[in-house]
Amino acid sequence: MTKTLYIIHGWTYSVEPWNKTIKLLNDNYKIKVKMLHVPGLTDPSKKVWNIDEYVKWADSLLPEDAVVLGHSNGGRILLNLLSRQPARVSHLILLDAAGVYEPSKKRDILRAISQLFAPLKQIKILRKLLHRIIGAGDYEKAPENMKKTLTNMLDSDRQLDISKVKVKTDILWGELDKITPPRHAQKMHQQIKKSRLKLFSNWTHAPYICDPEGLALAISEVMEAKR
């Protein structure tokens, strides 16, 4: 019997890197994947999005009994949806998900530096150098409307209450993830009562690139598991 998995991808402008994992899921494990193309990223949009609009977008596309996987920013969208509608789907899989807010003096200092040198951003070379210094590579690559959207996404983590998620949840995470580090996985596991956590020693933030075979197997196992 073929099962269906809905995926909301992370901050990327192409889902092509997912192709091998999707093929393995379909061919080896009889899991049909429906990739939801996120507005402004893989689905073009010129508007500035906020988390409320992304929640409404996801809510409009997911069936009530969906098994859904959220990677990185996709996980953030799903956590916000399920914090408001705790049983909206039947099974949530969080893959190196975003959504944990951590106060950061370093980030605040770097933002202040960025604002201080704002006039220099008109000079392309200096702008790229500044963003490299403050660790904002994705921000630099994004079009203007998505730069504002990315800021909205990061700021939304302050209000997110992950403990309100009540649905069956599996948390799959790479120990080598430096973007959403494993301590975020531990926090999500502690706050979501119906959750299981599995860490993978060879995974980075994008296991669909570094280990598509292992990712496909891990997804199939959590979809098959009874509890």
C-alpha positions in Angstrom: 0.0 0.0 0.0 1.4 3.4 -1.0 1.6 6.0 1.7 1.7 9.8 1.2 4.2 12.2 2.7 3.8 16.0 2.5 7.1 18.0 2.7 7.5 21.7 3.4 11.1 22.5 2.4 13.4 25.0 4.1 14.9 28.2 2.8 15.9 27.2 -0.7 15.1 28.3 -4.2 15.2 24.8 -5.7 13.9 21.5 -4.5 16.1 19.6 -7.0 18.5 18.5 -4.2 15.6 16.5 -2.7 15.1 14.4 -5.9 17.2 11.5 -4.9 15.5 11.1 -1.5 12.1 11.4 -3.1 12.9 8.7 -5.6 14.2 6.4 -2.9 11.1 6.9 -0.9 8.9 6.1 -3.9 10.9 3.2 -5.3 12.2 1.5 -2.2 9.5 2.3 0.4 6.3 2.9 -1.5 6.0 6.4 -0.1 4.6 9.0 -2.5 5.9 12.5 -1.8 4.0 15.7 -2.3 6.4 18.7 -2.1 4.7 21.9 -1.2 6.4 24.8 -3.0 6.8 27.6 -0.5 5.7 31.1 -1.8 8.6 33.4 -2.3 11.1 30.6 -2.5 10.3 27.7 -4.9 7.0 29.3 -5.8 7.7 32.9 -7.0 6.1 35.7 -5.0 7.0 39.4 -4.8 5.3 40.1 -1.5 6.8 40.2 2.0 5.5 37.2 4.0 5.0 36.8 7.7 4.5 33.7 9.7 0.7 34.1 10.0 0.4 34.1 6.2 2.6 31.0 5.9 0.5 29.2 8.5 -2.7 30.0 6.5 -0.9 28.8 3.3 0.0 25.5 4.8 -3.4 25.1 6.4 -5.1 25.5 3.0 -3.0 22.7 1.4 -2.7 20.0 4.0 -5.4 17.3 4.5 -6.6 16.6 8.0 -4.9 13.2 8.2 -1.6 14.2 6.6 1.8 12.9 7.5 4.0 16.0 7.0 7.7 16.7 7.2 9.1 20.1 7.8 12.8 20.8 7.1 14.4 23.9 8.6 12.1 26.9 7.9 9.4 24.4 6.8 9.5 23.0 10.3 9.1 26.5 11.7 5.9 26.9 9.6 4.5 23.6 10.8 5.3 24.2 14.4 3.4 27.5 14.2 0.5 25.8 12.5 0.3 23.0 15.1 0.8 25.4 18.1 -2.5 26.9 17.0 -4.2 23.8 15.8 -2.6 21.0 17.9 -4.2 18.1 16.1 -4.2 19.6 12.6 -2.3 16.7 11.0 -1.9 13.0 12.0 1.9 12.8 12.2 4.7 15.5 12.2 8.3 14.8 11.2 10.7 17.6 12.1 14.0 17.4 10.1 16.6 19.8 11.4 13.8 22.3 12.0 13.9 26.0 12.8 11.8 27.6 15.4 13.8 27.6 18.7 14.5 31.1 19.9 17.7 31.7 21.7 18.8 35.1 23.0 22.1 35.9 21.4 24.4 38.8 22.4 26.5 38.0 19.4 23.5 38.4 17.0 22.4 41.6 18.7 25.9 43.1 18.4 26.2 42.0 14.8 22.8 43.6 14.0 24.0 46.8 15.6 27.1 46.7 13.6 25.1 46.1 10.4 22.9 49.1 11.2 25.9 51.2 12.0 27.4 50.5 8.6 24.1 50.6 6.7 25.2 53.5 4.4 28.0 51.2 3.1 25.5 48.6 2.0 25.0 50.6 -1.2 28.5 49.5 -2.2 28.1 45.9 -3.5 31.5 44.6 -2.5 31.3 46.0 1.0 27.7 44.7 1.4 28.8 41.2 0.6 31.8 41.5 2.9 29.5 42.7 5.7 27.0 39.9 5.3 29.8 37.4 5.2 31.2 38.8 8.5 27.8 38.6 10.2 27.0 35.1 8.8 24.1 36.1 6.6 24.9 34.4 3.4 21.2 33.4 2.8 20.2 37.0 3.5 22.7 38.4 0.9 21.4 36.0 -1.8 17.8 36.7 -1.2 15.7 39.3 -3.2 14.7 42.3 -1.2 11.2 41.1 -0.4 12.5 37.8 0.9 15.2 39.5 3.0 12.3 41.1 4.9 10.5 37.8 4.9 13.5 36.0 6.4 13.7 38.7 9.1 10.0 38.1 9.9 10.6 34.3 10.2 13.5 34.8 12.6 11.6 37.3 14.7 8.5 35.0 14.9 10.5 32.4 17.0 10.1 34.8 20.0 6.3 34.1 20.2 6.3 30.4 19.2 5.2 28.1 22.0 6.4 24.6 20.9 4.8 23.0 23.9 1.3 23.5 22.4 2.1 20.9 19.7 0.2 17.7 20.7 0.4 15.6 17.6 2.6 12.5 17.2 6.0 13.9 16.4 9.3 12.4 15.2 12.4 14.5 15.4 15.2 13.6 13.0 18.4 15.6 13.4 22.0 15.8 12.3 24.7 15.9 14.9 26.8 17.9 12.5 24.1 20.5 12.0 25.6 24.0 12.6 22.6 26.0 11.4 20.0 24.5 13.8 22.3 22.7 16.2 21.3 19.5 18.1 20.5 21.4 21.3 17.5 22.7 19.4 16.3 19.2 18.8 16.7 18.4 22.5 14.6 21.5 23.3 11.8 20.5 20.9 11.9 16.9 22.3 11.5 18.2 25.8 8.6 20.5 24.9 6.6 18.2 22.6 5.1 15.4 24.8 4.3 13.0 22.0 7.8 13.2 20.4 10.6 10.8 19.7 14.1 12.0 18.9 16.8 10.4 16.8 20.2 11.9 16.1 22.4 10.9 13.2 26.2 11.2 13.6 26.9 11.8 9.8 24.1 14.3 9.0 24.6 18.0 8.5 21.7 20.5 8.2 20.7 19.0 4.8 20.7 15.2 5.1 18.9 15.0 1.7 22.2 16.1 0.3 24.8 14.4 2.5 22.9 11.1 3.1 19.7 10.7 1.0 19.7 6.9 1.5 19.9 7.2 5.3 17.2 9.9 5.2 14.8 7.9 3.1 15.3 4.9 5.4 14.8 7.0 8.6 11.6 8.5 7.2 10.2 5.1 6.2 11.0 3.8 9.7 9.1 6.5 11.5 6.2 6.3 9.2 6.0 2.5 9.8 6.5 2.6 13.5 3.5 1.9 15.8 3.0 3.6 19.2 
